Amino acid sequence: MTTIEIFALIVVIVAAIKMIFALTSPKSWLNFTGKVWKFPTLMMWASLILAAIVLYYILQTLTIIDIFAVMLFIALLSATTMAVYARDFLSIIPKIVKDKKFLKKAWLPILIWLVLIIWAAKELFV
C-alpha cells in the first residue's frame, strides 16, 4: 500500500467512524469532538504538523495544482454540508469580523494560505 493509499484509508476509517457515531449516537460524537477541540491551540499545531507531513508525501506524487483542484472539490462538498446550516454559520460571521484580535488569532492560517496561494499562482502563471 502506498503512502497516498494509506492517507486515503485514514480518511475512509475516520469518516466511517464519524458517520456511524453521528447517525447512531450524536451525543457521544459531540462529547468526543468537545474533548478533541478542548485545546484549540494544541489542535492547531498538531493539525499543522500533520498537514505538513501529508503535504510532503502528497507532493511526491502530485503537484500543488493537483492539490488545489482537490481542494476545490472538498470546498464544494463542504459547502453542500454547510448550506444545510447556512443561517447558523452566517450568524457567527459578524462576531468574527468584529473581533479586534482576528488577525492576531488567525495570523498563522492566513500566512499559510497566502504562501499556498502564491505557490499555486506561480505554478499556474510562471
VENLINNOR-V5097 format. One record per backbone hydrogen bond with DSSP energy under -1.0 kcal/mol. NH is the residue of the N-H (numbers start at 1). CO is the residue of the C=O. If there is no record, write none. Layout:
nh co
NH CO
NH CO
This chain:
nh co
6 2
7 3
8 4
9 5
10 6
11 7
12 8
13 9
14 10
15 11
16 12
17 13
18 14
19 15
20 16
21 17
22 18
23 19
24 20
25 21
29 25
30 26
31 27
32 28
33 29
34 30
35 31
36 32
37 33
43 39
44 40
45 41
46 42
47 43
48 44
49 45
50 46
51 47
52 48
53 49
54 50
55 51
56 52
57 53
58 54
59 55
60 57
61 58
62 58
67 63
68 64
69 65
70 66
71 67
72 68
73 69
74 70
75 71
76 72
77 73
78 74
79 75
80 76
81 77
82 78
83 79
85 82
86 83
89 85
90 86
91 87
93 89
96 92
97 93
98 94
102 99
105 101
106 102
110 106
111 107
112 108
113 109
114 110
115 111
116 112
117 113
118 114
119 115
120 116
121 117
122 118
123 119
124 120
125 121
126 122
